[in-house]
Amino acid sequence: ENFAMMSGTSMAAPHVAGLAALIKQKFPNFSPAAIGSSLSTTASLNDNSGKPIMAQRTYPSPDLNKSPATPFDMGSGFVNATAALNPGLLFDS
């Protein structure tokens, strides 16, 4: 193999944790709930090319193997670091 595609929770968790650290650095008084809210309320349902986030399925037909992702596939969506640093609306516990 010349490469291996890496995706999913194992790749997302360290990236989102880094973004959470940046938010905490800018807003030291934010609670964990506020940081999570900042990330989720500014996330996009589209990928970085503007297309809907797709989920890979395991259907018998290869033509059906990708379909638009649901919140069960993608959580809140594609995180936006710039927007998360200026969240506007926050939900705190």
N, CA, C and O of each residue as an XYZ file, in Angstrom:
372
protein
N       0.839     -1.187      0.000
C       0.000      0.000      0.000
C       0.878      1.242      0.000
O       1.851      1.337      0.748
N       0.516      2.179     -0.846
C       1.242      3.443     -0.882
C       0.692      4.462      0.100
O       1.375      5.427      0.442
N      -0.549      4.254      0.562
C      -1.142      5.174      1.522
C      -2.243      4.445      2.267
O      -2.676      3.366      1.864
N      -2.684      5.039      3.343
C      -3.825      4.514      4.085
C      -4.720      5.686      4.451
O      -4.260      6.676      5.020
N      -5.989      5.571      4.122
C      -6.935      6.634      4.466
C      -7.306      6.499      5.931
O      -7.667      5.417      6.394
N      -7.216      7.590      6.647
C      -7.540      7.579      8.067
C      -8.691      8.547      8.302
O      -8.610      9.722      7.944
N      -9.754      8.047      8.903
C     -10.900      8.892      9.188
C     -11.627      8.332     10.392
O     -11.235      7.310     10.955
N     -12.688      9.011     10.779
C     -13.502      8.549     11.890
C     -13.093      9.178     13.206
O     -12.330     10.142     13.252
N     -13.621      8.606     14.270
C     -13.418      9.157     15.608
C     -11.938      9.235     15.982
O     -11.509     10.193     16.626
N     -11.167      8.241     15.583
C      -9.746      8.231     15.950
C      -8.993      9.415     15.360
O      -7.999      9.861     15.933
N      -9.443      9.921     14.243
C      -8.805     11.097     13.646
C      -9.486     12.384     14.095
O      -8.825     13.412     14.246
N     -10.795     12.342     14.309
C     -11.536     13.555     14.673
C     -11.225     14.004     16.099
O     -11.084     15.201     16.352
N     -11.118     13.065     17.025
C     -10.955     13.416     18.439
C      -9.746     14.308     18.715
O      -9.901     15.313     19.410
N      -8.556     13.997     18.211
C      -7.428     14.891     18.504
C      -7.568     16.265     17.854
O      -7.113     17.267     18.406
N      -8.195     16.310     16.688
C      -8.376     17.604     16.025
C      -9.377     18.477     16.795
O      -9.141     19.667     17.000
N     -10.475     17.886     17.210
C     -11.478     18.635     17.960
C     -10.936     19.025     19.338
O     -11.241     20.110     19.832
N     -10.142     18.161     19.957
C      -9.529     18.500     21.246
C      -8.597     19.701     21.093
O      -8.549     20.567     21.966
N      -7.864     19.753     19.995
C      -7.006     20.914     19.729
C      -7.812     22.184     19.550
O      -7.426     23.244     20.044
N      -8.929     22.085     18.845
C      -9.796     23.254     18.679
C     -10.385     23.687     20.021
O     -10.507     24.881     20.294
N     -10.748     22.716     20.851
C     -11.269     23.041     22.183
C     -10.216     23.778     23.004
O     -10.547     24.703     23.745
N      -8.965     23.381     22.882
C      -7.881     24.063     23.599
C      -7.715     25.499     23.105
O      -7.461     26.404     23.901
N      -7.855     25.711     21.807
C      -7.769     27.080     21.275
C      -8.914     27.946     21.786
O      -8.715     29.113     22.121
N     -10.111     27.370     21.845
C     -11.264     28.117     22.368
C     -11.045     28.453     23.836
O     -11.317     29.575     24.263
N     -10.554     27.491     24.612
C     -10.294     27.713     26.043
C      -9.224     28.778     26.239
O      -9.279     29.549     27.197
N      -8.244     28.821     25.327
C      -7.195     29.843     25.419
C      -7.786     31.231     25.167
O      -7.423     32.190     25.849
N      -8.689     31.346     24.199
C      -9.286     32.646     23.893
C     -10.332     33.040     24.927
O     -10.453     34.215     25.271
N     -11.090     32.062     25.425
C     -12.161     32.314     26.391
C     -11.916     31.480     27.649
O     -12.573     30.454     27.825
N     -10.997     31.881     28.527
C     -10.642     31.050     29.688
C     -11.803     30.776     30.647
O     -11.748     29.818     31.418
N     -12.842     31.593     30.612
C     -13.973     31.392     31.524
C     -15.044     30.462     30.954
O     -16.022     30.171     31.643
N     -14.889     29.989     29.718
C     -15.871     29.083     29.122
C     -15.850     27.743     29.857
O     -14.786     27.193     30.143
N     -17.033     27.234     30.154
C     -17.159     25.894     30.743
C     -16.987     24.847     29.634
O     -17.024     25.192     28.452
N     -16.802     23.591     29.996
C     -16.756     22.547     28.964
C     -18.016     22.535     28.083
O     -17.935     22.296     26.878
N     -19.174     22.793     28.694
C     -20.417     22.832     27.913
C     -20.404     23.985     26.912
O     -20.865     23.828     25.781
N     -19.881     25.136     27.317
C     -19.807     26.283     26.410
C     -18.836     26.015     25.263
O     -19.086     26.424     24.129
N     -17.737     25.335     25.552
C     -16.775     24.991     24.498
C     -17.425     24.019     23.513
O     -17.296     24.192     22.301
N     -18.116     23.012     24.015
C     -18.815     22.071     23.145
C     -19.881     22.757     22.313
O     -20.049     22.453     21.133
N     -20.595     23.678     22.925
C     -21.617     24.439     22.219
C     -21.000     25.296     21.131
O     -21.537     25.394     20.028
N     -19.873     25.916     21.442
C     -19.174     26.744     20.462
C     -18.795     25.927     19.229
O     -18.908     26.408     18.102
N     -18.349     24.705     19.445
C     -17.962     23.838     18.332
C     -19.177     23.329     17.554
O     -19.163     23.309     16.323
N     -20.214     22.922     18.263
C     -21.350     22.294     17.571
C     -22.276     23.302     16.899
O     -22.806     23.016     15.825
N     -22.483     24.466     17.495
C     -23.399     25.436     16.881
C     -22.790     26.131     15.670
O     -23.513     26.752     14.891
N     -21.483     26.039     15.501
C     -20.835     26.663     14.340
C     -20.409     25.640     13.294
O     -19.817     26.010     12.280
N     -20.697     24.363     13.520
C     -20.343     23.317     12.559
C     -21.249     23.395     11.334
O     -22.367     23.907     11.398
N     -20.747     22.881     10.229
C     -21.470     22.928      8.959
C     -21.945     21.538      8.553
O     -21.305     20.535      8.870
N     -23.064     21.491      7.856
C     -23.561     20.226      7.314
C     -22.935     19.913      5.963
O     -23.222     18.881      5.357
N     -22.068     20.822      5.496
C     -21.359     20.633      4.229
C     -19.876     20.461      4.501
O     -19.366     20.920      5.523
N     -19.180     19.792      3.577
C     -17.740     19.620      3.721
C     -17.019     20.885      3.257
O     -17.662     21.879      2.921
N     -15.689     20.850      3.239
C     -14.930     22.055      2.891
C     -15.024     22.429      1.414
O     -14.518     23.478      1.015
N     -15.661     21.593      0.597
C     -15.884     21.957     -0.803
C     -17.313     22.434     -1.033
O     -17.697     22.712     -2.169
N     -18.107     22.530      0.038
C     -19.466     23.020     -0.066
C     -20.503     21.960     -0.386
O     -21.685     22.271     -0.534
N     -20.074     20.710     -0.494
C     -20.997     19.616     -0.800
C     -21.471     18.969      0.495
O     -20.768     19.023      1.504
N     -22.656     18.356      0.481
C     -23.134     17.684      1.700
C     -22.146     16.621      2.165
O     -21.522     15.942      1.350
N     -22.009     16.483      3.474
C     -21.166     15.439      4.039
C     -21.797     14.097      3.686
O     -22.999     13.899      3.861
N     -20.982     13.189      3.191
C     -21.470     11.885      2.765
C     -21.008     10.809      3.749
O     -19.947     10.921      4.363
N     -21.816      9.781      3.880
C     -21.484      8.637      4.728
C     -21.332      7.412      3.848
O     -22.085      7.220      2.893
N     -20.354      6.589      4.178
C     -20.155      5.358      3.429
C     -21.042      4.270      4.016
O     -21.067      4.059      5.228
N     -21.761      3.593      3.153
C     -22.674      2.530      3.565
C     -22.137      1.180      3.086
O     -21.130      1.122      2.380
N     -22.793      0.132      3.460
C     -22.384     -1.207      3.017
C     -23.534     -1.889      2.287
O     -23.937     -2.996      2.643
N     -24.051     -1.230      1.280
C     -25.117     -1.810      0.471
C     -24.517     -2.743     -0.575
O     -23.354     -2.589     -0.948
N     -25.298     -3.705     -1.048
C     -24.780     -4.638     -2.064
C     -24.363     -3.931     -3.356
O     -23.399     -4.342     -4.001
N     -25.075     -2.882     -3.734
C     -24.761     -2.169     -4.973
C     -23.723     -1.076     -4.706
O     -23.958     -0.219     -3.854
N     -22.586     -1.077     -5.402
C     -21.568     -0.044     -5.192
C     -22.085      1.377     -5.451
O     -21.570      2.341     -4.886
N     -23.110      1.499     -6.310
C     -23.661      2.819     -6.607
C     -24.374      3.439     -5.410
O     -24.533      4.658     -5.350
N     -24.799      2.624     -4.471
C     -25.546      3.110     -3.308
C     -24.679      3.246     -2.057
O     -25.198      3.579     -0.991
N     -23.384      2.999     -2.161
C     -22.531      2.948     -0.969
C     -22.311      4.284     -0.291
O     -21.875      4.315      0.860
N     -22.596      5.392     -0.962
C     -22.477      6.694     -0.306
C     -23.826      7.386     -0.344
O     -24.507      7.397     -1.369
N     -24.196      7.957      0.775
C     -25.439      8.709      0.865
C     -25.220      9.866      1.826
O     -24.283      9.836      2.623
N     -26.074     10.889      1.762
C     -25.899     12.020      2.681
C     -25.883     11.549      4.137
O     -26.700     10.725      4.548
N     -24.955     12.082      4.891
C     -24.794     11.686      6.293
C     -25.914     12.254      7.154
O     -26.477     13.309      6.862
N     -26.215     11.536      8.204
C     -27.188     11.981      9.204
C     -26.407     12.379     10.462
O     -25.209     12.109     10.547
N     -27.061     13.012     11.435
C     -26.351     13.321     12.687
C     -25.760     12.089     13.368
O     -24.793     12.209     14.120
N     -26.322     10.914     13.120
C     -25.756      9.689     13.689
C     -24.433      9.320     13.030
O     -23.620      8.610     13.621
N     -24.213      9.799     11.807
C     -22.966      9.552     11.089
C     -21.904     10.590     11.405
O     -20.721     10.261     11.488
N     -22.315     11.841     11.582
C     -21.361     12.943     11.603
C     -21.437     13.832     12.827
O     -20.695     14.811     12.908
N     -22.292     13.539     13.770
C     -22.422     14.430     14.916
C     -22.982     15.770     14.486
O     -24.004     15.824     13.803
N     -22.330     16.850     14.875
C     -22.809     18.189     14.515
C     -22.371     18.611     13.128
O     -22.916     19.568     12.579
N     -21.409     17.928     12.552
C     -20.973     18.254     11.203
C     -19.493     18.548     11.114
O     -18.696     18.088     11.931
N     -19.145     19.321     10.111
C     -17.767     19.686      9.786
C     -17.384     20.902     10.633
O     -17.950     21.979     10.449
N     -16.434     20.745     11.553
C     -16.096     21.859     12.458
C     -15.470     23.019     11.682
O     -14.777     22.827     10.683
N     -15.736     24.209     12.171
C     -15.208     25.428     11.573
C     -14.461     26.168     12.670
O     -15.081     26.809     13.518
N     -13.139     26.085     12.661
C     -12.323     26.658     13.731
C     -12.509     28.167     13.835
O     -12.612     28.699     14.940
N     -12.553     28.856     12.719
C     -12.706     30.312     12.739
C     -14.039     30.709     13.354
O     -14.099     31.606     14.194
N     -15.102     30.042     12.936
C     -16.428     30.360     13.474
C     -16.527     29.994     14.954
O     -17.181     30.700     15.722
N     -15.888     28.903     15.358
C     -15.954     28.470     16.758
C     -15.288     29.467     17.696
O     -15.618     29.515     18.881
N     -14.360     30.258     17.184
C     -13.698     31.286     18.007
C     -14.531     32.559     18.113
O     -14.160     33.486     18.832
N     -15.654     32.608     17.400
C     -16.600     33.725     17.494
C     -18.006     33.138     17.385
O     -18.711     33.383     16.406
N     -18.416     32.354     18.402
C     -19.611     31.523     18.260
C     -20.954     32.247     18.237
O     -21.908     31.744     17.643
N     -21.049     33.391     18.855
C     -22.361     34.051     18.924
C     -23.261     33.341     19.923
O     -23.211     33.624     21.120
N     -24.073     32.430     19.439
C     -25.020     31.697     20.289
C     -24.304     30.582     21.049
O     -23.586     29.778     20.454
N     -24.506     30.540     22.369
C     -23.918     29.490     23.205
C     -24.974     28.875     24.084
O     -25.853     29.569     24.596
N     -24.890     27.573     24.258
C     -25.720     26.864     25.211
C     -24.803     26.391     26.330
O     -23.852     25.649     26.086
N     -25.085     26.817     27.547
C     -24.258     26.428     28.691
C     -25.135     25.709     29.710
O     -26.344     25.930     29.773
N     -24.513     24.856     30.499
C     -25.299     24.123     31.499
C     -25.569     24.967     32.718
O     -26.216     24.505     33.658
